[in-house]
Amino acid sequence: MEDPQASKNTLEIVREWLEQMANKLPPSIDDLPTGFYDALLLQGLQVDHAERGRILCTLKVPPRLVNAGKFMHGGATAAFVDVIGSAAIFTTGATSSGVSVEINVSYLDAAKLGEEIEIDAKVLRIGRVIAFVNVDLRKKETGQLVAQGRHTKYLPVISKL
């Protein structure tokens, strides 16, 4: 049977860690402009190729996007699936990239701090109200797949009135 005191201590440690991380930056962080998150993620990104339904980018993994092990943070990887996948939707001429319905990421390898990665987003299908995008993140030097993401988005219905 689980020790209630040990469980309470574990919960307290987790709570303290989350609160410490949440308060690591000064309160003025809330004054940052809308879109700051995307700018933080995309700083240093280079668009190498764009065509209808596809966008290919490269990025050298920066210190701001790594975890304690000095590998690209899984949350940053998922954010790239979101943002670059949405950009691929725009390459089709869509006026909006819609809102996320589902994001799925399979993490297959790690990208190290300073390693150059390629992010290749391809629109699989755009219907009347749903778009499907596949996003691969690879090590540029070896082509090794780091992560593969699928992004499903609900597109706004445009009134014909």
C-alpha angles and dihedrals in degrees: 000000000000116000106242092208093052090048091050091049092050092050091049092051091050092047092049092048093050092047092047091052092044091055098042093105125059119265089252087077086088089062093063114117125262109271094035091122093058091046090051090051098043101041107126095015116140123204105220100175138005130182135153106304097001140076127180121196138172131210135176104227104252127209092250091064101048132096128227090282091058092247124123108279116250090231090057089050091052090047090055089053088053100043101035091040088054090049089055089056090054090055088068091063095259112155092215134025090216127214129304118263096171138358120189123182128186111199109210105163140355129261111214128221107279095015116131116237134188121221113201117185121187127182107230096187140344116202130178093282108000131064127192123202133181119207123191122192113198138175103254096215097051105018088233111159111243098178140347122208137188120202125192118192134187110225122212115257110239113221116236092204 
